[in-house]
Amino acid sequence: MRLTLYDRLKPEHKQSIADRYANLPFCHQQIVEALSSEYFFTEVRYGIAADVEFICETKFFGDVFIERDHE
């Protein structure tokens, strides 16, 4: 079964995003919805990806996700 990007988001990054947008629920909801509706990080809109990279302090968007096992 495939997991959405939000399901694969590392817990510490989920918390960072929630903390950053604690006073901006609409922005938080937009990120959660975008990641919950996609399975591949290459399909996420640039603005969402850039926000997540900035908040999570990463240089590569793909690094914020738990690696999937290839069974």
N, CA, C and O atoms as a GROMACS GRO file, in nm:
protein
  284
    1MET      N    1   0.084  -0.118   0.000
    1MET     CA    2   0.000   0.000   0.000
    1MET      C    3   0.089   0.125   0.000
    1MET      O    4   0.185   0.132   0.076
    2ARG      N    5   0.057   0.219  -0.083
    2ARG     CA    6   0.133   0.342  -0.091
    2ARG      C    7   0.094   0.437   0.021
    2ARG      O    8  -0.023   0.448   0.058
    3LEU      N    9   0.194   0.505   0.073
    3LEU     CA   10   0.171   0.607   0.174
    3LEU      C   11   0.182   0.744   0.109
    3LEU      O   12   0.264   0.765   0.019
    4THR      N   13   0.099   0.836   0.153
    4THR     CA   14   0.109   0.972   0.102
    4THR      C   15   0.236   1.037   0.154
    4THR      O   16   0.299   0.987   0.247
    5LEU      N   17   0.272   1.148   0.095
    5LEU     CA   18   0.390   1.220   0.143
    5LEU      C   19   0.374   1.265   0.287
    5LEU      O   20   0.470   1.264   0.364
    6TYR      N   21   0.253   1.304   0.325
    6TYR     CA   22   0.232   1.346   0.463
    6TYR      C   23   0.252   1.228   0.558
    6TYR      O   24   0.308   1.244   0.666
    7ASP      N   25   0.208   1.111   0.518
    7ASP     CA   26   0.229   0.991   0.600
    7ASP      C   27   0.377   0.959   0.614
    7ASP      O   28   0.420   0.908   0.717
    8ARG      N   29   0.455   0.990   0.511
    8ARG     CA   30   0.598   0.961   0.510
    8ARG      C   31   0.683   1.075   0.566
    8ARG      O   32   0.804   1.059   0.583
    9LEU      N   33   0.623   1.188   0.596
    9LEU     CA   34   0.696   1.301   0.651
    9LEU      C   35   0.753   1.263   0.788
    9LEU      O   36   0.680   1.210   0.872
   10LYS      N   37   0.880   1.290   0.809
   10LYS     CA   38   0.944   1.256   0.936
   10LYS      C   39   0.874   1.331   1.049
   10LYS      O   40   0.837   1.447   1.033
   11PRO      N   41   0.855   1.265   1.164
   11PRO     CA   42   0.781   1.326   1.276
   11PRO      C   43   0.836   1.461   1.320
   11PRO      O   44   0.760   1.552   1.353
   12GLU      N   45   0.967   1.474   1.323
   12GLU     CA   46   1.025   1.603   1.365
   12GLU      C   47   0.991   1.715   1.267
   12GLU      O   48   0.981   1.831   1.307
   13HIS      N   49   0.974   1.682   1.141
   13HIS     CA   50   0.938   1.782   1.041
   13HIS      C   51   0.789   1.817   1.049
   13HIS      O   52   0.751   1.932   1.028
   14LYS      N   53   0.706   1.718   1.079
   14LYS     CA   54   0.564   1.747   1.102
   14LYS      C   55   0.550   1.847   1.216
   14LYS      O   56   0.471   1.941   1.209
   15GLN      N   57   0.628   1.825   1.322
   15GLN     CA   58   0.623   1.914   1.438
   15GLN      C   59   0.675   2.053   1.404
   15GLN      O   60   0.618   2.153   1.447
   16SER      N   61   0.783   2.060   1.326
   16SER     CA   62   0.838   2.191   1.286
   16SER      C   63   0.737   2.271   1.206
   16SER      O   64   0.721   2.391   1.227
   17ILE      N   65   0.669   2.205   1.114
   17ILE     CA   66   0.568   2.272   1.032
   17ILE      C   67   0.451   2.318   1.119
   17ILE      O   68   0.403   2.430   1.104
   18ALA      N   69   0.406   2.232   1.210
   18ALA     CA   70   0.296   2.267   1.299
   18ALA      C   71   0.333   2.385   1.389
   18ALA      O   72   0.252   2.475   1.410
   19ASP      N   73   0.456   2.384   1.441
   19ASP     CA   74   0.501   2.494   1.528
   19ASP      C   75   0.510   2.625   1.450
   19ASP      O   76   0.468   2.730   1.499
   20ARG      N   77   0.566   2.619   1.330
   20ARG     CA   78   0.587   2.740   1.249
   20ARG      C   79   0.453   2.806   1.213
   20ARG      O   80   0.442   2.928   1.210
   21TYR      N   81   0.354   2.724   1.185
   21TYR     CA   82   0.225   2.776   1.140
   21TYR      C   83   0.117   2.767   1.248
   21TYR      O   84  -0.002   2.761   1.216
   22ALA      N   85   0.157   2.766   1.373
   22ALA     CA   86   0.060   2.758   1.484
   22ALA      C   87  -0.040   2.872   1.480
   22ALA      O   88  -0.157   2.854   1.513
   23ASN      N   89   0.004   2.990   1.440
   23ASN     CA   90  -0.083   3.107   1.432
   23ASN      C   91  -0.141   3.130   1.293
   23ASN      O   92  -0.214   3.226   1.270
   24LEU      N   93  -0.108   3.041   1.201
   24LEU     CA   94  -0.154   3.053   1.063
   24LEU      C   95  -0.216   2.920   1.018
   24LEU      O   96  -0.158   2.850   0.935
   25PRO      N   97  -0.333   2.885   1.072
   25PRO     CA   98  -0.390   2.754   1.043
   25PRO      C   99  -0.418   2.730   0.895
   25PRO      O  100  -0.411   2.615   0.849
   26PHE      N  101  -0.450   2.834   0.820
   26PHE     CA  102  -0.478   2.814   0.677
   26PHE      C  103  -0.352   2.768   0.605
   26PHE      O  104  -0.357   2.676   0.522
   27CYS      N  105  -0.239   2.830   0.635
   27CYS     CA  106  -0.112   2.791   0.571
   27CYS      C  107  -0.075   2.648   0.609
   27CYS      O  108  -0.031   2.570   0.524
   28HIS      N  109  -0.092   2.614   0.736
   28HIS     CA  110  -0.062   2.478   0.780
   28HIS      C  111  -0.152   2.378   0.708
   28HIS      O  112  -0.106   2.273   0.662
   29GLN      N  113  -0.279   2.411   0.697
   29GLN     CA  114  -0.374   2.323   0.629
   29GLN      C  115  -0.336   2.304   0.482
   29GLN      O  116  -0.348   2.193   0.429
   30GLN      N  117  -0.290   2.410   0.416
   30GLN     CA  118  -0.252   2.399   0.275
   30GLN      C  119  -0.136   2.302   0.257
   30GLN      O  120  -0.135   2.223   0.163
   31ILE      N  121  -0.038   2.309   0.345
   31ILE     CA  122   0.077   2.218   0.336
   31ILE      C  123   0.032   2.074   0.362
   31ILE      O  124   0.069   1.983   0.288
   32VAL      N  125  -0.046   2.055   0.466
   32VAL     CA  126  -0.093   1.920   0.500
   32VAL      C  127  -0.175   1.863   0.385
   32VAL      O  128  -0.156   1.747   0.348
   33GLU      N  129  -0.265   1.940   0.329
   33GLU     CA  130  -0.348   1.892   0.218
   33GLU      C  131  -0.264   1.859   0.095
   33GLU      O  132  -0.287   1.758   0.029
   34ALA      N  133  -0.166   1.944   0.065
   34ALA     CA  134  -0.081   1.920  -0.052
   34ALA      C  135  -0.002   1.791  -0.035
   34ALA      O  136   0.008   1.711  -0.129
   35LEU      N  137   0.054   1.769   0.083
   35LEU     CA  138   0.134   1.649   0.106
   35LEU      C  139   0.046   1.524   0.123
   35LEU      O  140   0.089   1.413   0.094
   36SER      N  141  -0.076   1.544   0.168
   36SER     CA  142  -0.168   1.431   0.186
   36SER      C  143  -0.229   1.383   0.055
   36SER      O  144  -0.285   1.273   0.048
   37SER      N  145  -0.220   1.463  -0.048
   37SER     CA  146  -0.281   1.426  -0.176
   37SER      C  147  -0.180   1.376  -0.279
   37SER      O  148  -0.218   1.344  -0.392
   38GLU      N  149  -0.053   1.371  -0.242
   38GLU     CA  150   0.050   1.327  -0.337
   38GLU      C  151   0.129   1.211  -0.281
   38GLU      O  152   0.141   1.193  -0.160
   39TYR      N  153   0.184   1.131  -0.373
   39TYR     CA  154   0.266   1.016  -0.335
   39TYR      C  155   0.412   1.035  -0.374
   39TYR      O  156   0.499   0.965  -0.322
   40PHE      N  157   0.440   1.129  -0.463
   40PHE     CA  158   0.575   1.152  -0.512
   40PHE      C  159   0.612   1.299  -0.489
   40PHE      O  160   0.535   1.388  -0.524
   41PHE      N  161   0.730   1.323  -0.433
   41PHE     CA  162   0.765   1.461  -0.401
   41PHE      C  163   0.787   1.547  -0.524
   41PHE      O  164   0.784   1.670  -0.514
   42THR      N  165   0.809   1.485  -0.639
   42THR     CA  166   0.825   1.563  -0.761
   42THR      C  167   0.694   1.624  -0.809
   42THR      O  168   0.694   1.710  -0.898
   43GLU      N  169   0.582   1.580  -0.753
   43GLU     CA  170   0.451   1.630  -0.792
   43GLU      C  171   0.401   1.747  -0.706
   43GLU      O  172   0.296   1.805  -0.736
   44VAL      N  173   0.475   1.782  -0.602
   44VAL     CA  174   0.434   1.890  -0.512
   44VAL      C  175   0.469   2.025  -0.574
   44VAL      O  176   0.576   2.041  -0.633
   45ARG      N  177   0.381   2.121  -0.561
   45ARG     CA  178   0.404   2.254  -0.616
   45ARG      C  179   0.528   2.317  -0.554
   45ARG      O  180   0.560   2.292  -0.437
   46TYR      N  181   0.597   2.397  -0.632
   46TYR     CA  182   0.724   2.456  -0.590
   46TYR      C  183   0.712   2.535  -0.460
   46TYR      O  184   0.797   2.523  -0.372
   47GLY      N  185   0.608   2.615  -0.446
   47GLY     CA  186   0.592   2.699  -0.328
   47GLY      C  187   0.578   2.617  -0.200
   47GLY      O  188   0.635   2.653  -0.096
   48ILE      N  189   0.504   2.509  -0.207
   48ILE     CA  190   0.488   2.420  -0.091
   48ILE      C  191   0.622   2.356  -0.058
   48ILE      O  192   0.663   2.354   0.058
   49ALA      N  193   0.689   2.304  -0.160
   49ALA     CA  194   0.819   2.240  -0.138
   49ALA      C  195   0.920   2.338  -0.079
   49ALA      O  196   0.994   2.302   0.012
   50ALA      N  197   0.923   2.460  -0.129
   50ALA     CA  198   1.016   2.561  -0.078
   50ALA      C  199   0.986   2.595   0.067
   50ALA      O  200   1.078   2.609   0.148
   51ASP      N  201   0.858   2.609   0.102
   51ASP     CA  202   0.821   2.635   0.241
   51ASP      C  203   0.868   2.523   0.333
   51ASP      O  204   0.924   2.548   0.439
   52VAL      N  205   0.843   2.400   0.292
   52VAL     CA  206   0.882   2.285   0.375
   52VAL      C  207   1.034   2.279   0.389
   52VAL      O  208   1.084   2.255   0.499
   53GLU      N  209   1.107   2.299   0.281
   53GLU     CA  210   1.254   2.300   0.288
   53GLU      C  211   1.303   2.406   0.386
   53GLU      O  212   1.390   2.379   0.468
   54PHE      N  213   1.247   2.526   0.378
   54PHE     CA  214   1.290   2.636   0.463
   54PHE      C  215   1.259   2.607   0.610
   54PHE      O  216   1.346   2.622   0.696
   55ILE      N  217   1.137   2.565   0.638
   55ILE     CA  218   1.095   2.539   0.776
   55ILE      C  219   1.176   2.424   0.837
   55ILE      O  220   1.215   2.430   0.954
   56CYS      N  221   1.201   2.321   0.757
   56CYS     CA  222   1.272   2.202   0.807
   56CYS      C  223   1.423   2.214   0.793
   56CYS      O  224   1.497   2.123   0.831
   57GLU      N  225   1.469   2.326   0.740
   57GLU     CA  226   1.612   2.355   0.726
   57GLU      C  227   1.686   2.246   0.649
   57GLU      O  228   1.790   2.196   0.693
   58THR      N  229   1.631   2.212   0.533
   58THR     CA  230   1.696   2.115   0.445
   58THR      C  231   1.723   2.182   0.312
   58THR      O  232   1.661   2.282   0.278
   59LYS      N  233   1.816   2.126   0.238
   59LYS     CA  234   1.848   2.180   0.106
   59LYS      C  235   1.781   2.100  -0.006
   59LYS      O  236   1.777   2.143  -0.121
   60PHE      N  237   1.729   1.982   0.030
   60PHE     CA  238   1.665   1.895  -0.069
   60PHE      C  239   1.530   1.849  -0.012
   60PHE      O  240   1.525   1.788   0.095
   61PHE      N  241   1.425   1.877  -0.083
   61PHE     CA  242   1.290   1.847  -0.039
   61PHE      C  243   1.273   1.699  -0.004
   61PHE      O  244   1.203   1.666   0.092
   62GLY      N  245   1.333   1.611  -0.079
   62GLY     CA  246   1.320   1.468  -0.057
   62GLY      C  247   1.375   1.421   0.076
   62GLY      O  248   1.339   1.313   0.123
   63ASP      N  249   1.462   1.500   0.139
   63ASP     CA  250   1.522   1.461   0.267
   63ASP      C  251   1.426   1.470   0.385
   63ASP      O  252   1.458   1.420   0.493
   64VAL      N  253   1.312   1.532   0.369
   64VAL     CA  254   1.218   1.547   0.481
   64VAL      C  255   1.129   1.424   0.499
   64VAL      O  256   1.049   1.418   0.592
   65PHE      N  257   1.142   1.328   0.410
   65PHE     CA  258   1.057   1.209   0.413
   65PHE      C  259   1.133   1.086   0.459
   65PHE      O  260   1.253   1.073   0.438
   66ILE      N  261   1.059   0.995   0.523
   66ILE     CA  262   1.114   0.866   0.562
   66ILE      C  263   1.131   0.784   0.434
   66ILE      O  264   1.042   0.780   0.349
   67GLU      N  265   1.247   0.719   0.422
   67GLU     CA  266   1.269   0.637   0.304
   67GLU      C  267   1.178   0.516   0.305
   67GLU      O  268   1.157   0.454   0.408
   68ARG      N  269   1.126   0.486   0.189
   68ARG     CA  270   1.040   0.368   0.176
   68ARG      C  271   1.126   0.244   0.158
   68ARG      O  272   1.234   0.250   0.098
   69ASP      N  273   1.079   0.133   0.210
   69ASP     CA  274   1.145   0.005   0.187
   69ASP      C  275   1.106  -0.043   0.048
   69ASP      O  276   0.989  -0.037   0.010
   70HIS      N  277   1.202  -0.091  -0.026
   70HIS     CA  278   1.174  -0.146  -0.160
   70HIS      C  279   1.175  -0.297  -0.151
   70HIS      O  280   1.278  -0.362  -0.170
   71GLU      N  281   1.059  -0.351  -0.121
   71GLU     CA  282   1.048  -0.496  -0.105
   71GLU      C  283   1.010  -0.561  -0.234
   71GLU      O  284   0.995  -0.684  -0.239
   0.00000   0.00000   0.00000
